[in-house]
Amino acid sequence: VQLVESGGGLVQPGGSLRLSCAASGVILRLNVMGWYRQAPGKQRDLVAKITSAGTATYGESVKGRFTISRDNAKNTVYLQMNSLKPDDTAVYYCNAGGLEYQRGPFGSWGQGTQVTVSS
């Protein structure tokens, strides 16, 4: 299963961006989908994740500013990022797990998309 991210870029502090991640392949079931981020010299941390039923979990630093959602019919997860701060600058990675036809359980990462918050 491949995950393809889009929507990163350069934005000023206080601005907004929307990331998308689409899963492709013969997918029988998608479980949790989520977003992680990694800044230079730091570990990869959870930003937000969402179950197939729509239950969302957020990292402390993004609560109240970011919203995760998914479209199960499109095997796509979104991350709406508002009130962006310079500390949000990082490479954002999509992650998903589930069950793939003929191959069984999978866990996949996207290639990453750069988000830069700067004036």
Secondary structure as a PSIPRED ss2 file (coil, helix, strand):
# PSIPRED VFORMAT (PSIPRED V4.0)

   1 V C   1.000  0.000  0.000
   2 Q E   0.000  0.000  1.000
   3 L E   0.000  0.000  1.000
   4 V E   0.000  0.000  1.000
   5 E E   0.000  0.000  1.000
   6 S E   0.000  0.000  1.000
   7 G C   1.000  0.000  0.000
   8 G C   1.000  0.000  0.000
   9 G E   0.000  0.000  1.000
  10 L E   0.000  0.000  1.000
  11 V E   0.000  0.000  1.000
  12 Q C   1.000  0.000  0.000
  13 P C   1.000  0.000  0.000
  14 G C   1.000  0.000  0.000
  15 G C   1.000  0.000  0.000
  16 S C   1.000  0.000  0.000
  17 L E   0.000  0.000  1.000
  18 R E   0.000  0.000  1.000
  19 L E   0.000  0.000  1.000
  20 S E   0.000  0.000  1.000
  21 C E   0.000  0.000  1.000
  22 A E   0.000  0.000  1.000
  23 A E   0.000  0.000  1.000
  24 S E   0.000  0.000  1.000
  25 G C   1.000  0.000  0.000
  26 V C   1.000  0.000  0.000
  27 I E   0.000  0.000  1.000
  28 L E   0.000  0.000  1.000
  29 R E   0.000  0.000  1.000
  30 L E   0.000  0.000  1.000
  31 N E   0.000  0.000  1.000
  32 V E   0.000  0.000  1.000
  33 M E   0.000  0.000  1.000
  34 G E   0.000  0.000  1.000
  35 W E   0.000  0.000  1.000
  36 Y E   0.000  0.000  1.000
  37 R E   0.000  0.000  1.000
  38 Q E   0.000  0.000  1.000
  39 A C   1.000  0.000  0.000
  40 P C   1.000  0.000  0.000
  41 G C   1.000  0.000  0.000
  42 K C   1.000  0.000  0.000
  43 Q C   1.000  0.000  0.000
  44 R C   1.000  0.000  0.000
  45 D E   0.000  0.000  1.000
  46 L E   0.000  0.000  1.000
  47 V E   0.000  0.000  1.000
  48 A E   0.000  0.000  1.000
  49 K E   0.000  0.000  1.000
  50 I E   0.000  0.000  1.000
  51 T C   1.000  0.000  0.000
  52 S C   1.000  0.000  0.000
  53 A C   1.000  0.000  0.000
  54 G C   1.000  0.000  0.000
  55 T C   1.000  0.000  0.000
  56 A E   0.000  0.000  1.000
  57 T E   0.000  0.000  1.000
  58 Y E   0.000  0.000  1.000
  59 G C   1.000  0.000  0.000
  60 E H   0.000  1.000  0.000
  61 S H   0.000  1.000  0.000
  62 V H   0.000  1.000  0.000
  63 K C   1.000  0.000  0.000
  64 G C   1.000  0.000  0.000
  65 R C   1.000  0.000  0.000
  66 F E   0.000  0.000  1.000
  67 T E   0.000  0.000  1.000
  68 I E   0.000  0.000  1.000
  69 S E   0.000  0.000  1.000
  70 R E   0.000  0.000  1.000
  71 D E   0.000  0.000  1.000
  72 N H   0.000  1.000  0.000
  73 A H   0.000  1.000  0.000
  74 K H   0.000  1.000  0.000
  75 N C   1.000  0.000  0.000
  76 T E   0.000  0.000  1.000
  77 V E   0.000  0.000  1.000
  78 Y E   0.000  0.000  1.000
  79 L E   0.000  0.000  1.000
  80 Q E   0.000  0.000  1.000
  81 M E   0.000  0.000  1.000
  82 N C   1.000  0.000  0.000
  83 S C   1.000  0.000  0.000
  84 L C   1.000  0.000  0.000
  85 K C   1.000  0.000  0.000
  86 P H   0.000  1.000  0.000
  87 D H   0.000  1.000  0.000
  88 D H   0.000  1.000  0.000
  89 T C   1.000  0.000  0.000
  90 A E   0.000  0.000  1.000
  91 V E   0.000  0.000  1.000
  92 Y E   0.000  0.000  1.000
  93 Y E   0.000  0.000  1.000
  94 C E   0.000  0.000  1.000
  95 N E   0.000  0.000  1.000
  96 A E   0.000  0.000  1.000
  97 G E   0.000  0.000  1.000
  98 G E   0.000  0.000  1.000
  99 L E   0.000  0.000  1.000
 100 E E   0.000  0.000  1.000
 101 Y C   1.000  0.000  0.000
 102 Q C   1.000  0.000  0.000
 103 R C   1.000  0.000  0.000
 104 G E   0.000  0.000  1.000
 105 P E   0.000  0.000  1.000
 106 F E   0.000  0.000  1.000
 107 G E   0.000  0.000  1.000
 108 S E   0.000  0.000  1.000
 109 W E   0.000  0.000  1.000
 110 G C   1.000  0.000  0.000
 111 Q C   1.000  0.000  0.000
 112 G C   1.000  0.000  0.000
 113 T E   0.000  0.000  1.000
 114 Q E   0.000  0.000  1.000
 115 V E   0.000  0.000  1.000
 116 T E   0.000  0.000  1.000
 117 V E   0.000  0.000  1.000
 118 S C   1.000  0.000  0.000
 119 S C   1.000  0.000  0.000
